[in-house]
Amino acid sequence: PSFSALLFLQVTHLVIERPQFFRYKPGDYVYLNIPAIATYEWHPFTISSAPEQQETLWLHIRSLGQWTNKLYEYFQQPESPGPEPKPLSRSLREKRCRRRVRVGADGA
């Protein structure tokens, strides 16, 4: 499953389940969509995990603009009691020859 964590300096650390045949190299990026923030907006972020990390993809996103500030605030809101971070969608897909990640607020 995917999840997020908030780090110091208003950095959101997204951990996304990596599909079996998803390949990338250092410096590659994905387009991220989180409908709870903006339904039709896709934003590019560099993958910060090493390609040898087989289970997950990591994104570290610093709050520098309106969308990234909303992302940080979204994950600051408590969803339920307990230490579990908010779940994210498991779907990773390619679209228009670019790698994109769609993250659903409903966990689907």
Buried (B, 14 or more C-beta within 10 A) or exposed (E): EBBBEBEEEBBBBBBBBBEEEBEBEEEEBBBBBBBEBBEEEBBEBEBEBEBEEEEBBBBBBEBEEEBBEBBBBBBEEEEEEEEEBBBBBBBBEEEEEEBBBBBBBEEE
